[in-house]
Amino acid sequence: MKTRLAASIALFGGLVTAQTIASVQVMTSNLALYQKMSAIVRAGYLTVPGPGILPSLKTVLPAVYGGLFFTLSIGIGISILSLACTWLVKHTLPNKIPLTILSVMLWLAGLVALNWHGLVLFPSLYVVLIPMVVGLLYWKLGPDRRDRNDYLKLLVHLLVIFLLAGVWWTQKNDALFVNIRDQLLLSNRPGISINDFYYRYTLYPAEAFRGLHQMLLKTYHLAITNSDLDRNRLIRKLERANYLLIDDDEAPADVIIRVDSNRIRLSVNRQESMEWDTRDFLKHPRKHLSELSKRNDVYLHFRKATSMGLLFGFPLMLYWLLNTLLIAVFSLFLNGLRTSFASTIGCGLLGIGLLLAMPPAIQGPLKAERLADMLASQDTRIITAALQQIEVQKSDLSQFNITEKLTQHPAIAVRYWLARGFSVSSNPQDEADLMTLLQDPHPNVVCQAIYSLGKRKFSHATPALLDIITASDHWYIQLYAYGALRKLGWTQNISK
């Protein structure tokens, strides 16, 4: 049965396939992480994720919600690419063999690239199964012939998409995604819900494709033979690099370390081993551990592909959803091409409107008087911009005599950048305001308060940060607390 909705059905089928794979991938990763953290707990170390998060690793919902990250990045990216290739083969040249061969070669190249540094099951499943589902659905449901109007509508879509991409690309910088969060998400209830969902569940999928150097806590088994190496010295060196000894040989470990005579050998999951002189390793442990990680990073290309899918595929999915919604609306009073053109133009205008709604970046440093005027404004966007500029200029917040008032400001973005601004301030009294912000109801604000406590070296906060790791049920908050503890000089110290 042929249908005009074939492209949408094919994309939806690709997303369902991606979500199924992603949910299993994240669930598998969660269970492995639970085993790893349990071994760390038994060894007497502090874990992140901590007690407030560990039980969730054995439940289904975090895996499903976390799987959305892969679905809306690599999943939508492969789905759109598969649909494009199938459309070209089906509707362009009478002789379909050349484009078919080219599409297969592209598919094989992607599969080989993902497995270049080692075989990876779930990334391979995305590349194998999603194109099959999308391609078969569109080939079976898509019309065999397209008329002139279909090509005209496609051309208009492409023009609008490239226009939006060009306009938004002119604003691409390190602050773009931060500004989208602050101005488009944290300014309204639906946006806050999306933001909160993202920060609560994205660390689950992140664990599923980290390289060794990206893991917060790494575990290892240690065997020493025919060597007079100071075992405790080696353990302490590794603890400072967040490598934790697991004596239980039955528990899985990220790295196997063997010391024989004056040589030390490290291996990762039966992959490539590396060996160094023991004295040289003890002298530069972080350098050698980083080299080991990079040589065994099997998910390198998958992370790159996921980033590309998030950067290009996700906006295209938003365009597709919005266009579908507008078509349903405009079809109530327009017909044929007019409906298509109106919905496409509507997508373009909305995309440009969202960009214009964000305030322009501040150019150059501002004097204290100007910053004080901005902080006294009733416009949340102006206050936020002033606080951002204060951090950039490394200005002292105490000179504005407004911090106590801003800690109670109703806007999350204001409290967020206030907490961040304390990181470059110099007033010792700032610690009290930061401890107040630790009790903020929003996790983004709490994370920045923790960050500033660590950067400012407020060592009195150490007990509070340790309590956060053991009591908080928010993974990001625990992660920031651990980072702040390390900046304050705290280390895992079971060996001492």
C-alpha positions in Angstrom: 0.0 0.0 0.0 1.5 3.3 -1.2 1.1 6.4 0.9 2.2 10.0 0.9 3.3 9.6 4.5 5.9 7.0 3.6 8.9 9.2 4.5 7.4 10.0 8.0 6.6 6.3 8.6 10.1 5.3 7.5 11.7 7.8 9.8 9.4 6.8 12.7 10.4 3.1 12.1 14.0 4.1 12.2 13.5 5.9 15.5 11.7 3.0 17.0 14.5 0.7 16.0 17.1 3.1 17.4 15.2 3.4 20.7 15.0 -0.3 21.1 18.8 -0.7 20.5 19.6 2.2 22.7 17.5 1.0 25.6 19.2 -2.3 25.6 22.6 -0.7 25.2 22.0 1.7 28.2 20.5 -1.1 30.3 23.5 -3.3 29.6 25.9 -0.5 30.5 23.9 0.3 33.7 24.1 -3.2 34.9 27.9 -3.4 34.3 28.3 0.0 36.0 26.3 -1.3 39.0 28.7 -4.3 39.3 31.7 -2.0 39.1 30.4 0.5 41.7 29.5 -2.4 44.0 33.0 -3.7 43.8 34.4 -0.2 44.6 32.0 0.1 47.6 33.2 -3.3 48.9 36.8 -2.2 48.5 36.0 0.8 50.8 36.1 3.6 48.3 33.6 6.4 47.7 31.6 6.0 44.5 30.0 8.3 42.0 27.3 7.5 41.2 26.6 7.1 44.9 24.0 5.4 47.0 21.2 7.7 45.8 21.7 6.6 42.2 23.0 3.0 42.3 19.6 1.3 42.8 18.3 3.1 39.6 21.0 1.3 37.5 19.0 -1.9 37.9 15.7 -0.4 36.7 14.3 -0.1 33.3 13.1 3.5 33.1 16.5 5.2 33.3 17.7 2.9 30.5 14.7 3.9 28.3 14.9 7.6 29.1 18.7 7.5 28.7 18.3 5.7 25.4 16.5 8.7 24.0 19.9 10.4 23.8 21.1 7.9 21.3 17.8 7.8 19.5 17.7 11.6 19.0 21.4 11.8 17.9 22.9 8.8 16.1 19.4 7.2 15.6 17.9 10.2 13.8 21.1 10.9 11.9 21.3 7.4 10.5 17.5 7.4 9.8 17.7 10.6 7.8 20.8 9.5 5.9 19.1 6.1 5.1 15.9 7.8 3.9 17.9 10.1 1.7 19.8 7.3 0.1 16.7 5.2 -0.5 14.9 8.2 -1.9 17.7 8.9 -4.4 17.9 5.3 -5.5 14.1 5.1 -5.9 13.3 8.4 -7.6 16.3 9.8 -9.5 18.1 7.6 -12.1 16.3 5.0 -14.2 19.3 2.7 -13.7 19.3 2.1 -10.0 22.5 0.1 -9.8 25.1 2.9 -9.5 23.4 4.7 -6.6 22.6 1.4 -4.9 26.3 0.4 -5.1 27.3 3.9 -3.8 24.8 3.6 -0.9 26.1 0.1 0.1 29.7 1.4 0.0 28.7 4.3 2.3 27.0 1.8 4.6 30.0 -0.5 4.7 32.4 2.5 5.3 30.3 3.6 8.3 30.3 0.0 9.7 34.1 -0.3 9.3 34.8 3.1 10.8 32.8 2.4 13.9 34.7 -0.9 14.4 38.1 0.5 13.4 39.6 0.5 16.9 37.8 -2.8 18.0 34.5 -4.6 17.6 31.6 -2.7 19.1 28.2 -4.5 19.2 25.6 -1.8 19.8 27.1 0.9 17.4 27.2 -1.8 14.7 23.5 -2.7 15.4 22.5 1.0 14.7 24.3 1.0 11.4 23.0 -2.4 10.3 19.4 -2.4 11.5 18.2 1.2 11.1 19.1 1.5 7.3 17.3 -1.8 6.8 14.1 -0.7 8.5 14.0 2.8 7.0 15.0 1.6 3.5 12.5 -1.3 3.4 9.6 0.8 4.8 10.1 3.6 2.3 10.7 1.3 -0.6 7.5 -0.5 0.1 5.3 2.4 1.1 6.7 5.2 -1.0 5.1 6.1 -4.4 6.9 4.7 -7.4 6.8 8.0 -9.2 7.0 11.6 -8.1 5.4 14.4 -10.0 6.8 17.9 -10.6 5.1 19.3 -7.5 6.9 16.8 -5.3 10.3 17.9 -6.5 9.3 21.5 -6.2 8.2 21.0 -2.5 11.5 19.2 -1.8 13.4 22.1 -3.3 11.6 24.6 -1.1 12.3 22.4 1.9 16.0 22.3 1.1 16.2 26.0 0.6 14.6 26.7 3.9 16.7 24.2 5.7 20.0 25.5 4.3 18.8 29.1 5.0 18.2 28.2 8.7 21.5 26.3 8.9 23.4 29.3 7.5 21.6 31.7 9.8 22.2 29.7 12.9 25.7 28.8 11.9 26.7 32.4 12.0 25.9 32.3 15.7 27.8 29.1 16.4 30.2 29.5 19.3 30.9 27.9 22.6 28.1 29.9 24.2 25.4 29.0 21.7 24.0 25.9 23.5 24.3 27.7 26.9 22.3 30.6 25.5 19.6 28.2 24.1 19.3 26.6 27.5 19.2 29.9 29.4 16.9 31.9 27.0 14.7 29.2 25.4 14.5 26.5 28.0 15.0 27.9 31.5 12.6 30.8 30.8 9.4 28.7 30.7 7.9 25.6 32.4 8.0 23.2 29.4 11.6 24.2 28.7 12.5 23.7 32.3 11.0 20.2 32.2 13.1 19.4 29.1 16.2 20.8 30.7 15.6 18.9 33.9 15.0 15.6 32.0 18.2 16.1 30.1 20.4 16.7 33.2 18.8 13.8 35.1 19.1 11.1 32.5 22.0 11.9 30.1 24.7 10.5 32.3 23.3 7.0 32.0 23.9 6.8 28.2 27.2 8.8 28.6 28.6 5.9 30.6 27.8 3.5 27.7 30.4 4.9 25.3 33.1 6.5 27.4 36.7 5.9 26.8 38.8 4.9 29.8 40.2 8.5 30.1 36.6 9.8 30.3 35.5 7.6 33.1 35.4 9.3 36.5 36.4 6.2 38.5 38.5 3.4 37.0 39.2 0.0 38.6 42.1 -2.3 38.3 43.5 -5.7 39.5 47.1 -5.7 40.5 49.7 -8.6 40.4 53.3 -8.1 41.5 56.0 -10.7 41.0 59.8 -10.7 41.2 59.8 -7.0 42.1 60.8 -4.8 45.1 58.3 -2.2 44.0 56.6 -0.3 46.9 53.1 -1.5 46.4 51.5 1.2 48.5 53.3 3.9 46.6 51.9 2.6 43.3 48.4 2.4 44.7 48.5 6.0 46.0 49.8 7.2 42.6 46.9 5.5 40.9 44.4 6.7 43.4 45.3 10.3 42.6 44.4 9.5 39.0 41.1 8.0 40.1 42.3 4.4 39.5 41.1 2.2 42.4 42.4 -1.2 43.4 39.9 -4.1 43.5 41.4 -7.1 45.3 38.4 -9.3 44.5 39.6 -11.2 41.5 36.0 -12.3 40.7 34.9 -8.7 40.2 35.4 -7.1 36.8 38.1 -4.4 36.4 38.8 -1.8 33.7 42.5 -2.5 33.7 44.8 -5.4 34.6 48.2 -4.3 35.9 51.1 -6.7 36.2 54.5 -5.8 37.6 57.3 -8.2 36.9 60.8 -7.2 37.9 61.3 -3.6 36.7 58.6 -3.7 34.0 54.9 -2.8 34.4 52.2 -4.0 31.9 48.7 -2.6 31.6 45.9 -4.2 29.6 42.3 -3.2 29.0 39.6 -5.8 28.5 41.8 -8.2 26.6 42.7 -5.5 24.1 46.1 -4.0 23.3 48.5 -4.1 26.3 51.2 -1.5 26.9 54.4 -1.8 28.9 56.8 0.6 30.5 59.7 0.8 32.8 58.3 0.8 36.4 60.3 3.8 37.5 59.2 5.8 34.5 55.6 4.9 35.0 55.7 6.0 38.6 57.3 9.3 37.5 54.6 10.1 34.9 51.6 7.9 35.6 48.9 10.2 34.1 50.8 10.5 30.8 51.1 6.7 30.5 47.5 6.1 31.6 46.3 8.6 29.0 48.2 6.9 26.3 46.8 3.5 27.4 43.3 4.9 27.2 43.7 6.4 23.7 45.2 3.2 22.3 42.1 1.3 23.6 39.3 3.7 22.8 36.9 1.5 20.8 34.1 4.1 21.0 36.0 7.0 19.5 34.3 7.1 16.1 30.9 6.3 17.7 31.2 9.3 19.9 32.0 11.5 16.9 29.1 10.0 14.9 26.8 10.6 17.8 27.9 14.3 18.1 27.3 14.7 14.3 23.9 13.2 14.7 23.1 15.6 17.5 24.4 18.6 15.7 22.7 18.0 12.3 20.1 15.2 12.7 18.3 16.5 15.8 17.5 19.9 14.3 16.3 18.2 11.2 14.0 16.1 13.3 12.6 19.2 15.0 12.0 20.7 11.5 10.2 17.5 10.4 8.0 17.5 13.5 7.1 21.2 13.3 6.5 20.9 9.5 4.1 18.0 10.1 2.2 20.0 12.8 1.9 23.0 10.5 0.7 21.0 7.6 -2.1 19.6 9.8 -3.0 23.2 10.8 -2.8 24.8 7.3 -4.6 21.9 5.6 -7.7 23.1 7.4 -8.0 26.1 5.1 -5.4 25.6 2.4 -5.0 23.0 -0.4 -2.2 21.4 -2.3 1.0 23.3 -2.8 -0.2 26.2 -0.7 -0.3 24.0 2.4 3.2 22.7 1.8 4.7 26.1 1.1 2.9 27.7 4.1 4.2 25.1 6.5 7.7 25.3 5.1 7.8 29.1 5.3 6.3 28.9 8.8 9.2 26.6 9.9 11.7 29.1 8.5 10.1 32.1 10.2 9.9 30.3 13.5 13.5 29.2 13.3 14.7 32.7 12.6 12.4 34.1 15.2 13.9 31.9 17.9 17.3 33.1 17.0 16.2 36.7 17.1 14.6 36.1 20.5 18.0 35.5 22.1 19.8 38.6 23.2 23.0 39.6 21.3 26.3 38.8 22.8 28.0 41.6 24.8 31.0 43.0 23.0 34.1 43.9 25.0 34.6 44.5 28.7 32.1 46.6 30.6 32.8 49.1 33.3 31.6 48.5 36.9 29.0 51.2 36.6 27.5 49.7 33.5 27.4 46.2 35.1 25.7 47.7 38.2 23.0 49.2 36.1 22.4 45.9 34.3 22.2 44.0 37.6 19.6 46.4 38.9 17.4 45.8 35.8 14.0 44.2 36.0 14.8 42.2 32.8 16.0 38.7 33.6 18.0 38.5 30.3 19.9 41.7 31.1 20.8 40.5 34.6 21.9 37.1 33.2 24.0 38.9 30.6 25.7 41.0 33.3 26.5 38.0 35.4 27.9 36.2 32.4 30.1 39.2 31.7 31.2 39.4 35.3 32.6 35.9 35.0 34.3 36.7 31.7 35.9 39.8 33.1 36.7 38.1 36.5 35.0 41.0 38.3 34.4 40.8 42.1 30.7 40.3 42.8 30.9 41.8 46.2 31.5 45.3 44.8 27.9 45.3 43.5 26.3 44.6 46.9 23.5 42.6 45.4 24.4 38.9 45.9 22.1 38.3 48.8 19.1 39.5 46.8 20.1 37.6 43.7 20.4 34.3 45.6 16.6 34.5 46.0 15.9 35.6 42.4 13.0 33.7 40.8 14.9 33.1 37.5 17.0 29.9 37.4 19.4 31.4 34.9 20.1 34.4 37.2 20.9 32.1 40.2 22.9 29.8 37.9 25.2 32.6 36.7 25.4 34.1 40.2 26.7 30.8 41.5 29.1 30.7 38.6 30.2 34.3 39.2 31.4 33.5 42.7 34.1 31.3 41.1 36.0 34.5 40.0 35.2 36.6 43.0 37.6 37.2 45.9 35.5 38.1 49.0 35.8 35.4 51.8 32.2 36.1 52.7 31.1 34.5 49.4 31.3 31.1 51.0 28.1 31.8 53.0 26.2 32.7 49.8 27.5 29.6 48.1 26.4 27.4 51.0 23.0 29.0 50.6 22.9 28.2 46.9 23.8 24.6 47.8 20.2 24.4 49.1 18.8 25.8 45.8 15.8 23.8 44.5 17.3 23.6 41.0 20.1 21.1 40.3 21.8 23.4 37.7 22.3 26.1 40.3 23.5 23.6 42.9 26.1 22.3 40.4 27.5 25.8 39.8 27.6 26.5 43.6 29.6 23.3 44.0 31.9 24.3 41.1 32.6 27.6 42.7 33.3 26.1 46.1 35.9 23.9 44.6 37.5 26.6 42.4 37.7 29.0 45.3 39.3 26.3 47.6 36.7 26.7 50.3 38.0 23.7 52.2 35.4 24.0 55.0 32.9 22.8 52.4 34.5 19.3 52.2 32.1 17.6 54.7 29.1 19.1 53.0 30.3 17.9 49.6 30.9 14.4 51.0 27.3 14.4 52.3 26.0 15.5 48.9 27.6 12.4 47.2 26.2 10.0 49.8 22.7 11.7 50.0 21.9 13.3 46.7 19.8 11.4 44.1 21.0 13.6 41.2 24.0 12.2 39.3 25.2 15.6 37.9 25.2 17.0 41.5 27.3 14.1 42.7 29.7 14.4 39.8 30.3 18.1 40.5 30.7 17.4 44.2 33.4 14.8 43.4 35.2 17.3 41.1 35.1 20.0 43.8 36.5 17.6 46.4 39.4 16.8 44.2 40.1 20.5 43.7 40.1 20.9 47.5 42.8 18.3 47.7 40.7 15.4 48.8 41.6 12.0 47.4 40.4 8.4 47.6 42.6 7.1 50.4 41.7 3.5 51.4 45.4 2.6 51.0 46.5 5.0 53.7 
